[in-house]
Amino acid sequence: MTVRVRFAPSPTGSLHLGNALTAVANRRFADEHGGLFVLRIDDTDPVRTFEGGEKVILADLRWLGIRWDEGPVRQSERSALYAAAAERAERDGGAVRDADGSLRLDGVTLLRGDGSATYQLATVADDLDLEITHVIRGSDHRPNEPLQRRIAVALGGALPEVIHHGLLLGEDGRKLSKRHGHASVADLREDGIPATALRAYLDELGLPVHDVHLDPARIGRLAIEAIAAMPDDELVAAAGAPVEAAPALRGARTLVEAREIARQVVSPAPVELSPETGPTLERFAELRAGAPDRLDEAAARTIVRELKAVGGDLRALRLALTGEPRGPELWTVVAALPAAEALERARRAAGRG
């Protein structure tokens, strides 16, 4: 038997982190068992569906590196399947037709009066039709399991094996939601968390038996590690910086911070320093002019070390080169700038530009 799992989000916008956890768990389960991952889009509820929602979800999955083997299968395109399932439930499964045309089983609506399938009927019919072997989902779906087993029997089948995992909670112990902030994949992407860091965090959680609190601090540590490990070309592309600036970006905590460092390197805010900084800037100019146009780490560190040895004002040099009093290690900025640009910034800051 080939293991077949499914991930079935509603197209309501960027993936909730709890749903992202479910997606990662399904992908891992399929891979560990040589199985297939089916992507289904539960888009039959117009209230929960908005234009472009599916596109956002697919982009989130790709960003996280979660591939699917089949789909996307859209429930909105499967009304014939649900109509046939309803007919089978009424004929053989004990479902009862109401006067308004709706169909009920044990008091639960399977088919609305307008002929559209409810979530309960559609999800069971899909799982049977798609030959899903394992349903892996959050424990908030646990109350649905007994009913869905009865529906599966009414449709002449049996519900797949169901595995429920714990939910992601906010710091207040409630199910993670928009009120907590940082509740969706888009939230963390906009905060500058690399995809590899978020994926690593979700992989670490695995299939939690109990509910777990979202750990922003852990995600932050993984983000720092991910940025430190990114290839130079990938990192500078994400930050919008020249490749020479890669060392300066390595200490960034997020890609947002990396982009701010890139701004300091590429287009710093203009500054004009006091005359007291003149000796430092003059000595820097002497050292930089006598070095190659592009510096390696050793040469850049030597310049900074020599300035420090003579009591140079390194804060002033940082201001001259980046326009900011704080930032990455100073040698990384010195190495990132070609000689002419570094000298011009020093001249401007000294009021001689």
QUIURFEN-V928554 format. One record per residue. N is the residue number from 0. RES is the residue in one small letter. PHI is phi in degrees with one decimal (NA if undefined). Layout:
n=N res=RES phi=PHI
n=N res=RES phi=PHI
This chain:
n=0 res=m phi=NA
n=1 res=t phi=-83.5
n=2 res=v phi=-67.4
n=3 res=r phi=-132.6
n=4 res=v phi=-115.1
n=5 res=r phi=-140.7
n=6 res=f phi=-120.4
n=7 res=a phi=-131.5
n=8 res=p phi=-78.9
n=9 res=s phi=-90.3
n=10 res=p phi=-78.9
n=11 res=t phi=-102.9
n=12 res=g phi=129.0
n=13 res=s phi=-55.8
n=14 res=l phi=-59.5
n=15 res=h phi=-62.4
n=16 res=l phi=-60.7
n=17 res=g phi=-64.1
n=18 res=n phi=-68.5
n=19 res=a phi=-62.4
n=20 res=l phi=-60.4
n=21 res=t phi=-62.7
n=22 res=a phi=-62.0
n=23 res=v phi=-62.9
n=24 res=a phi=-62.7
n=25 res=n phi=-66.0
n=26 res=r phi=-62.7
n=27 res=r phi=-64.8
n=28 res=f phi=-62.1
n=29 res=a phi=-62.0
n=30 res=d phi=-66.2
n=31 res=e phi=-66.9
n=32 res=h phi=-112.5
n=33 res=g phi=61.9
n=34 res=g phi=-105.7
n=35 res=l phi=-121.0
n=36 res=f phi=-110.5
n=37 res=v phi=-104.0
n=38 res=l phi=-98.8
n=39 res=r phi=-120.3
n=40 res=i phi=-106.4
n=41 res=d phi=-87.0
n=42 res=d phi=-116.9
n=43 res=t phi=-88.9
n=44 res=d phi=-97.4
n=45 res=p phi=-62.3
n=46 res=v phi=-67.3
n=47 res=r phi=-101.0
n=48 res=t phi=-116.1
n=49 res=f phi=-132.6
n=50 res=e phi=-59.6
n=51 res=g phi=87.8
n=52 res=g phi=-62.0
n=53 res=e phi=-63.7
n=54 res=k phi=-59.8
n=55 res=v phi=-63.6
n=56 res=i phi=-63.2
n=57 res=l phi=-61.4
n=58 res=a phi=-64.9
n=59 res=d phi=-62.5
n=60 res=l phi=-62.6
n=61 res=r phi=-64.3
n=62 res=w phi=-61.0
n=63 res=l phi=-81.3
n=64 res=g phi=76.3
n=65 res=i phi=-98.5
n=66 res=r phi=-93.2
n=67 res=w phi=-122.9
n=68 res=d phi=-94.7
n=69 res=e phi=-138.5
n=70 res=g phi=106.0
n=71 res=p phi=-73.6
n=72 res=v phi=-93.3
n=73 res=r phi=-102.9
n=74 res=q phi=-62.1
n=75 res=s phi=-64.4
n=76 res=e phi=-104.8
n=77 res=r phi=-124.3
n=78 res=s phi=-62.5
n=79 res=a phi=-64.4
n=80 res=l phi=-62.3
n=81 res=y phi=-70.9
n=82 res=a phi=-64.5
n=83 res=a phi=-66.3
n=84 res=a phi=-65.6
n=85 res=a phi=-63.7
n=86 res=e phi=-62.5
n=87 res=r phi=-65.1
n=88 res=a phi=-63.9
n=89 res=e phi=-73.2
n=90 res=r phi=-75.6
n=91 res=d phi=-119.4
n=92 res=g phi=-109.3
n=93 res=g phi=85.3
n=94 res=a phi=-71.8
n=95 res=v phi=-120.1
n=96 res=r phi=-88.6
n=97 res=d phi=-86.1
n=98 res=a phi=-62.7
n=99 res=d phi=-84.1
n=100 res=g phi=94.0
n=101 res=s phi=-74.1
n=102 res=l phi=-123.0
n=103 res=r phi=-128.3
n=104 res=l phi=-133.1
n=105 res=d phi=52.8
n=106 res=g phi=83.3
n=107 res=v phi=-102.0
n=108 res=t phi=-72.2
n=109 res=l phi=-101.2
n=110 res=l phi=-133.1
n=111 res=r phi=-76.9
n=112 res=g phi=-60.0
n=113 res=d phi=-83.6
n=114 res=g phi=91.2
n=115 res=s phi=-83.5
n=116 res=a phi=-80.3
n=117 res=t phi=-81.1
n=118 res=y phi=-54.6
n=119 res=q phi=-62.5
n=120 res=l phi=-69.0
n=121 res=a phi=-62.4
n=122 res=t phi=-68.5
n=123 res=v phi=-71.5
n=124 res=a phi=-60.3
n=125 res=d phi=-66.2
n=126 res=d phi=-60.1
n=127 res=l phi=-71.1
n=128 res=d phi=-66.0
n=129 res=l phi=-85.2
n=130 res=e phi=58.2
n=131 res=i phi=-67.6
n=132 res=t phi=-100.0
n=133 res=h phi=-139.8
n=134 res=v phi=-104.7
n=135 res=i phi=-111.7
n=136 res=r phi=-153.8
n=137 res=g phi=-67.8
n=138 res=s phi=-69.0
n=139 res=d phi=-67.8
n=140 res=h phi=-90.5
n=141 res=r phi=-55.6
n=142 res=p phi=-61.9
n=143 res=n phi=-77.4
n=144 res=e phi=-61.5
n=145 res=p phi=-58.6
n=146 res=l phi=-63.2
n=147 res=q phi=-66.7
n=148 res=r phi=-66.8
n=149 res=r phi=-66.1
n=150 res=i phi=-64.6
n=151 res=a phi=-58.7
n=152 res=v phi=-63.7
n=153 res=a phi=-63.3
n=154 res=l phi=-92.7
n=155 res=g phi=83.9
n=156 res=g phi=-136.7
n=157 res=a phi=-139.6
n=158 res=l phi=-63.3
n=159 res=p phi=-60.5
n=160 res=e phi=-63.2
n=161 res=v phi=-112.1
n=162 res=i phi=-122.5
n=163 res=h phi=-101.8
n=164 res=h phi=-115.7
n=165 res=g phi=-63.7
n=166 res=l phi=-95.2
n=167 res=l phi=-86.0
n=168 res=l phi=-114.4
n=169 res=g phi=-80.7
n=170 res=e phi=-63.2
n=171 res=d phi=-84.7
n=172 res=g phi=83.8
n=173 res=r phi=-96.0
n=174 res=k phi=-54.1
n=175 res=l phi=-57.6
n=176 res=s phi=-148.9
n=177 res=k phi=-59.1
n=178 res=r phi=-65.5
n=179 res=h phi=-83.6
n=180 res=g phi=74.2
n=181 res=h phi=50.5
n=182 res=a phi=-98.6
n=183 res=s phi=-125.1
n=184 res=v phi=-59.3
n=185 res=a phi=-61.3
n=186 res=d phi=-57.9
n=187 res=l phi=-72.7
n=188 res=r phi=-62.7
n=189 res=e phi=-67.4
n=190 res=d phi=-76.5
n=191 res=g phi=90.6
n=192 res=i phi=-77.6
n=193 res=p phi=-63.4
n=194 res=a phi=-58.8
n=195 res=t phi=-64.5
n=196 res=a phi=-71.4
n=197 res=l phi=-65.9
n=198 res=r phi=-62.6
n=199 res=a phi=-63.2
n=200 res=y phi=-64.4
n=201 res=l phi=-66.0
n=202 res=d phi=-64.4
n=203 res=e phi=-61.5
n=204 res=l phi=-67.1
n=205 res=g phi=61.4
n=206 res=l phi=-113.4
n=207 res=p phi=-63.2
n=208 res=v phi=-69.8
n=209 res=h phi=-111.9
n=210 res=d phi=-62.0
n=211 res=v phi=-129.7
n=212 res=h phi=-84.7
n=213 res=l phi=-58.5
n=214 res=d phi=-115.5
n=215 res=p phi=-58.2
n=216 res=a phi=-63.6
n=217 res=r phi=-65.4
n=218 res=i phi=-60.5
n=219 res=g phi=-62.7
n=220 res=r phi=-65.0
n=221 res=l phi=-65.7
n=222 res=a phi=-64.2
n=223 res=i phi=-60.8
n=224 res=e phi=-64.4
n=225 res=a phi=-65.9
n=226 res=i phi=-66.0
n=227 res=a phi=-62.4
n=228 res=a phi=-93.8
n=229 res=m phi=-67.1
n=230 res=p phi=-59.6
n=231 res=d phi=-53.3
n=232 res=d phi=-64.5
n=233 res=e phi=-69.7
n=234 res=l phi=-67.2
n=235 res=v phi=-68.5
n=236 res=a phi=-66.1
n=237 res=a phi=-68.2
n=238 res=a phi=-96.8
n=239 res=g phi=72.7
n=240 res=a phi=-128.3
n=241 res=p phi=-68.7
n=242 res=v phi=-62.8
n=243 res=e phi=-65.0
n=244 res=a phi=-85.7
n=245 res=a phi=-52.5
n=246 res=p phi=-59.0
n=247 res=a phi=-67.8
n=248 res=l phi=-85.3
n=249 res=r phi=-62.5
n=250 res=g phi=-87.1
n=251 res=a phi=-65.1
n=252 res=r phi=-86.9
n=253 res=t phi=-144.1
n=254 res=l phi=-71.2
n=255 res=v phi=-63.3
n=256 res=e phi=-66.0
n=257 res=a phi=-62.3
n=258 res=r phi=-67.9
n=259 res=e phi=-67.7
n=260 res=i phi=-63.3
n=261 res=a phi=-60.2
n=262 res=r phi=-61.6
n=263 res=q phi=-60.5
n=264 res=v phi=-74.4
n=265 res=v phi=-84.6
n=266 res=s phi=-142.4
n=267 res=p phi=-70.1
n=268 res=a phi=-68.9
n=269 res=p phi=-68.3
n=270 res=v phi=-135.9
n=271 res=e phi=-131.8
n=272 res=l phi=-94.6
n=273 res=s phi=-71.7
n=274 res=p phi=-58.2
n=275 res=e phi=-61.2
n=276 res=t phi=-85.3
n=277 res=g phi=-53.4
n=278 res=p phi=-57.7
n=279 res=t phi=-63.6
n=280 res=l phi=-66.7
n=281 res=e phi=-66.7
n=282 res=r phi=-66.1
n=283 res=f phi=-59.3
n=284 res=a phi=-61.1
n=285 res=e phi=-62.3
n=286 res=l phi=-65.5
n=287 res=r phi=-70.8
n=288 res=a phi=-66.7
n=289 res=g phi=-87.5
n=290 res=a phi=-111.0
n=291 res=p phi=-61.2
n=292 res=d phi=-60.1
n=293 res=r phi=-113.5
n=294 res=l phi=-107.1
n=295 res=d phi=-85.5
n=296 res=e phi=-59.5
n=297 res=a phi=-61.1
n=298 res=a phi=-67.2
n=299 res=a phi=-66.6
n=300 res=r phi=-63.8
n=301 res=t phi=-61.9
n=302 res=i phi=-61.6
n=303 res=v phi=-64.2
n=304 res=r phi=-65.7
n=305 res=e phi=-67.3
n=306 res=l phi=-64.2
n=307 res=k phi=-65.3
n=308 res=a phi=-64.8
n=309 res=v phi=-97.5
n=310 res=g phi=77.7
n=311 res=g phi=-63.6
n=312 res=d phi=-86.9
n=313 res=l phi=-67.5
n=314 res=r phi=-63.4
n=315 res=a phi=-64.8
n=316 res=l phi=-64.1
n=317 res=r phi=-60.6
n=318 res=l phi=-60.4
n=319 res=a phi=-63.9
n=320 res=l phi=-86.0
n=321 res=t phi=-121.8
n=322 res=g phi=78.3
n=323 res=e phi=-130.0
n=324 res=p phi=-79.2
n=325 res=r phi=-135.1
n=326 res=g phi=169.7
n=327 res=p phi=-70.8
n=328 res=e phi=-53.9
n=329 res=l phi=-60.8
n=330 res=w phi=-62.0
n=331 res=t phi=-68.1
n=332 res=v phi=-70.7
n=333 res=v phi=-58.2
n=334 res=a phi=-71.3
n=335 res=a phi=-74.8
n=336 res=l phi=-98.8
n=337 res=p phi=-65.2
n=338 res=a phi=-55.9
n=339 res=a phi=-60.9
n=340 res=e phi=-68.3
n=341 res=a phi=-62.0
n=342 res=l phi=-66.7
n=343 res=e phi=-65.5
n=344 res=r phi=-65.4
n=345 res=a phi=-64.5
n=346 res=r phi=-63.7
n=347 res=r phi=-63.2
n=348 res=a phi=-64.7
n=349 res=a phi=-83.8
n=350 res=g phi=80.9
n=351 res=r phi=-117.9
n=352 res=g phi=-78.6
